[in-house]
Amino acid sequence: MNLRLSVRKRGAAIVVHVGGDIDIASIFDLYDFLLLMAEGRSRLTVNLSDVVFMDSTGIFGLMRARATVRDRGHDLVFEKPSERVAHLLDVIGLSLNTV
């Protein structure tokens, strides 16, 4: 598993910076971590600029995390997908509603 996570504050918001691979080996840990970070916050931002690989389980897991966080009354947004991730999403016609 090659997944790197860091957390920083941006004003009152929290930004989770994700790097490396989002795949079957890492998505469950990432999913749990995002739900934990979203607790008690109105908005969580996930920066995808350093993601070098993402497979279908990664895409599904991020979509599921966003849906779960929103169901709990919070917001989860994605920003700055890496060129590879942006291309992958474009090819399959999917948007993570990035900012």
C-alpha angles and dihedrals in degrees: 000000000000105000125138124191132184131171129210138166122246104189105302092339130091121226121198110202112206123197136173125021128352104195144120090297095055111023098087093054091045092048092052091045093051092050090050093049092048094055111114094002126108092214137018121190121205115201112207099179095116099044107122099179135021127172130193093276089055092052092047092046093053091048090048092049091052092049093048093048091049091048087057091055099259134104130242118189133180125221139188102004112201116256091257093050093045090050092048092051091047093050093053093041095241132134127200087198093247124191 
